[in-house]
Amino acid sequence: MAEWTTPPLPSKRLTRRHVLHGALASAGLVLGQRLLTGFPAVHAAESTVLHIAGTGVNQYQQIAAKAKEDVGVTIQYTSLVSDDVVKRAATQPTSFDLLDSEYWMLSKIIPTGNMRGLDLTCIANSGRIVPIFTQGTLPDGKAVSRQGTAPIKVSYLPSELATTFATEPTQWMTLIPTVYNADTLGLRPDLIGRPIAHWRELLNAEFRGKAAILNIPSIGIMDAAMVSESMGTIQYGDKGNMTREEIDKTIALLIDAKKQGQFRAFWKEFNESVNLMSSGEVVIQSMWSPAVTKVRQMGVPCVYQPLQEGYRAWAAGLGIPRHVSGKKLDVCYEFINWYLSGWVGAFLNRQGYYTAVLETARELMTADEWGYWMEGKPAQGDIVSPTGEKIESAGAVRDGGSFWTRMGSVACWNSVMDEDRYMIRKWNEFIAA
Amino acid sequence: MRPRLSAYLQVAPLTAVFVGFFVLPIMLVLLVSFFEYQTYQLLIPAFTLQNYVDVFTSSVTYRTYLSTLRFCVIVWATTLVLGFTIAYFLAFHVRSLRWQMVLFLLCTIPFWTSNVIRMIAWIPLLGRHGVVNTVLQSLGLVDAPIEWLLYSEFAVILGYVYLYTLFMLVPIFNAMMRIDRALLEAAGDSGATEWQTLWHVIVPLCKPGVAIGSIFVIAVVMGDFVTVNVLGGGQIASVGKTIMTELSYLQFPPAAANALVLLIAVVLMLVMLTRLVDIRKEL
């Protein structure tokens, strides 16, 4: 295993923004002290509310409370389903101050010109962001799959207000990564009773009427592609950017399975997948990591099964819309800097997600927590969620193992295809079939 | 001149609301339905018929409309029979006004909670390990759980009937309460049986109520995308759902074209209905 190294911080130019940040930070400190000693805090009400719109995967009240405590910023979340995040960013960009977007959404959002690049010279930990986002590699230099909308393809902008992506790293980042993960199939081991090692099992006749797939076309089609590639039916050039012919074949496979009654249901929302799995309606399905954790917390056995063909990965980050400027912009940077400074990282890592700056998060996690969540080591004691619920007992090992093995086995990333329009039409055919 | 002016003033508020909140939006949808679109640019002003060509040349459209129409007919017939029977019982067999009110309120109980909760409540009832299957199995009536109770066409129709019977019941009940009881006595005195009275007196007088109820049920079922999604397990298509998917993917022009086709289809159905029955009698 590679060591957790800290790349040297790039030397920082002193910019107006830095000075402002310093000033703001000390102002925040003063404010905090005032609150503690009971002096009235007049400035607290002034423009320190940040509205964050996003999918809600990392919208936790605990983070908002801690941000209020540490930075003095009041966070207001708007939770939307993925499709609505894109719609909101494209049509109502002034309705939020920060966008919690997934990387694949960027190829729809950036061309609208509604976002601004994030100035890396204002991000204190920018040099320590996991290289998946900055170089397209793992920290040990191994390249990460580029199939689909790999974050590196859409990480940089040539200039602050550009509407196209830069091919080389620049000073301007589209998003500062917040959480990312590698997705696979969720299983009910108690109802299946045998080992599962391939994506093709999703369409195995053994699970007729007991399988489910997610009905978010851009993600569902990728899971379907993982399945059909595993069956050996279709070979893809790039699963994340299929040709019409590849789309036709994939949809034909799905329609065929649907007509034979393979699927019990299609789900669109996190909680639907939890209900399907915990009620036993479904024993194998596309699933997201925290949904698996939730099923387990209900006392129902559920495994997030690593498969030989690898994972379908996704990543999200914080972006700033174009309309934000002046003081509000500084507050955004201050919040993002705080986000990368460790507390949030540790909090999210304990949920089973991965975060952008690993070193700062590690400082706030116990050795046992770090070993269990990040290094794939057996837990020494009870593993407890950030909200205090026991998730695992001593001896448990994380499904899929360490960060390196999981992120190293990514086969493709969530994406928007060039043939998006055609794909949606065909997907509707599948739903109607 | 004066009375004419006041008449105009009287209709002005409604006209303004109608134009502002109905005519203008529909015109906008019409306009957008001729636009071009790309992934990177949502609305490209143009005049293309491609969106309509896509709607009418796709076999999915016909299959989806057929499936939605089928739901519509089944649900309409079921709610009509149920609504008419319950209304008949309430109006003619329950003698005291107090009991009529109590029983009528009982019918509205499902509406005391939100639409979505009402539908989700069916899942633990109908599921593979749900209440119905557990009871059937413990009684020894079935060996294996019945799969088609949930996430099936049956579940969707059940959900619709449960949700919309009241929409049929209320206008029919209203029509029945307006029937002059002397007519029924006259029918009885002339020697008509209860069935003859029902068919020759009550049914014709209830027609406007039936028509109004049908408008509600048809319009709601044709445009639904929530019930069909929750109880159909996302596997059953409906016209509303197709439009939803397109909207989620920012494909506004085809969604607009689809929405207009749906609107025209529903309006045609309602026009046919009003040809058969003069609703104004009721109002």
HADDOCK unambig.tbl for C-alpha pairs under 7 A between the chains (distance, minus, plus):
assign (segid A and resid 83 and name CA) (segid B and resid 248 and name CA) 5.15 0.50 0.50
assign (segid A and resid 83 and name CA) (segid B and resid 249 and name CA) 6.52 0.50 0.50
assign (segid A and resid 84 and name CA) (segid B and resid 248 and name CA) 6.47 0.50 0.50
assign (segid A and resid 87 and name CA) (segid B and resid 250 and name CA) 6.46 0.50 0.50
assign (segid A and resid 108 and name CA) (segid B and resid 39 and name CA) 6.49 0.50 0.50
assign (segid A and resid 108 and name CA) (segid B and resid 40 and name CA) 5.64 0.50 0.50
assign (segid A and resid 111 and name CA) (segid B and resid 40 and name CA) 5.89 0.50 0.50
assign (segid A and resid 112 and name CA) (segid B and resid 40 and name CA) 6.91 0.50 0.50
assign (segid A and resid 265 and name CA) (segid B and resid 151 and name CA) 6.64 0.50 0.50
assign (segid A and resid 265 and name CA) (segid B and resid 233 and name CA) 4.29 0.50 0.50
assign (segid A and resid 265 and name CA) (segid B and resid 234 and name CA) 5.90 0.50 0.50
assign (segid A and resid 265 and name CA) (segid B and resid 235 and name CA) 6.10 0.50 0.50
assign (segid A and resid 266 and name CA) (segid B and resid 233 and name CA) 5.72 0.50 0.50
assign (segid A and resid 266 and name CA) (segid B and resid 234 and name CA) 4.88 0.50 0.50
assign (segid A and resid 266 and name CA) (segid B and resid 235 and name CA) 6.18 0.50 0.50
assign (segid A and resid 267 and name CA) (segid B and resid 234 and name CA) 6.56 0.50 0.50
assign (segid A and resid 279 and name CA) (segid B and resid 129 and name CA) 6.97 0.50 0.50
assign (segid A and resid 281 and name CA) (segid B and resid 128 and name CA) 6.05 0.50 0.50
assign (segid A and resid 428 and name CA) (segid B and resid 242 and name CA) 6.56 0.50 0.50
assign (segid A and resid 429 and name CA) (segid B and resid 60 and name CA) 5.67 0.50 0.50
assign (segid A and resid 431 and name CA) (segid B and resid 235 and name CA) 5.72 0.50 0.50
assign (segid A and resid 431 and name CA) (segid B and resid 236 and name CA) 6.44 0.50 0.50
assign (segid A and resid 431 and name CA) (segid B and resid 237 and name CA) 5.84 0.50 0.50
assign (segid A and resid 432 and name CA) (segid B and resid 60 and name CA) 6.53 0.50 0.50
assign (segid A and resid 432 and name CA) (segid B and resid 64 and name CA) 6.27 0.50 0.50
assign (segid A and resid 432 and name CA) (segid B and resid 236 and name CA) 6.12 0.50 0.50
assign (segid A and resid 432 and name CA) (segid B and resid 237 and name CA) 4.46 0.50 0.50
